[in-house]
């Protein structure tokens, strides 16, 4: 599947025309996103309001006649004690990544960032790299095994070619061999386009269908919460982090700010779903809607009464709602790269595999320092600073 985010007119524009980058107003930027509905929610203007420790701007790539071909949200993080910035385009920019003349996209961006005082930049190109069907991975589990050990169901030619082009120009892929950095390298996506509720139901494995029925028979209710329910969501999230051995490092204020900023941009952009049993909230999951895509972002659940399966009930409700909203896919976000059943993190992958979707290895995030005296050294110092944090 080719992950292109440009409009048909832009994709067929003359390959000989050069591109330039200039700042965009919020209305200009939003108009472009409305025509490129596969853009990540991390590229929407509201995400800049969530990341309030970063300065932000919106830019567009333009042909000489003024036609816009691409756009991106840039976040700037100042390196302490300097007037230099680390520039970050999370899951962006929104561009035609199939264009073999990648330099006409990257070089105008680098020139713009150098003028803005950036010493390095990180981007997150949209194309996928490889995909594995759930059935393929379930049959390949075993001690010490990784997703990358299994022959992919599909390799995206655009992603493969783009990775080679970035490497040949000195860009480095972030994270380790199998895992990402700020954004997950491997995500789980359930395709929705052209499917019915019955199709989604038949895509669930027997355990998932049994658990959804168990929740229904036990009287689990699934409802939409409000901002007033975020403290309860956060309480359950801390319980989940302790139980499952991870820490997101987010505060309640972070989720409250996210909920306010995203819904101020578009009502219903961020939703809080609650799983209630006998009057008690047992599970709470957040969902984000942007363009033609829906993301399950964060899930939390209590330690008790897990046998009534509130999380399965919530996910089934959220998938159906995503279908009603006209989404092309339901993105369940990150999964671990391990296929070893003895690894603690494998449980999350196993749970998501039960929905019958695909593990997608994204192209990942890529970084490069800016040309110029001292930028490479400052970039290394900034990496060390982030590692300490």
Secondary structure, DSSP 8 states (H G I E B T S, - for coil): -----S-HHHHTS-TT---EEEE--HHHHHHHHHH-TT--GGGSHHHHHH-TTSEEEEEEEE-TTS-EEEEEEEEEEE-TTSS-EEEEETT--B--TT-S-THHHHHHHHHHHHHTTEEEEEE----EEEEEEHHHHHTT--TT-BGGGS--SEE-HHHHHHHHHHHHTT-EE-S-SS--SSS-SEEEEEE-TT--HHHHHHHS-HHHHHHHHHHHHHT-EEEE--GGGHHHHHHHHHHHHHHHT------HHHHHHHHHHHHHHSTTSEEEEEEEETTEEEEEEEEEEETTEEEEEEEEE-SS-GGG-HHHHHHHHHHHHHHHTT-SEEEEEE--SB--TTSTTHHHHHHHHTTT-EEEEE---EEEE-SSTTHHHHHHHHHHHHHH-
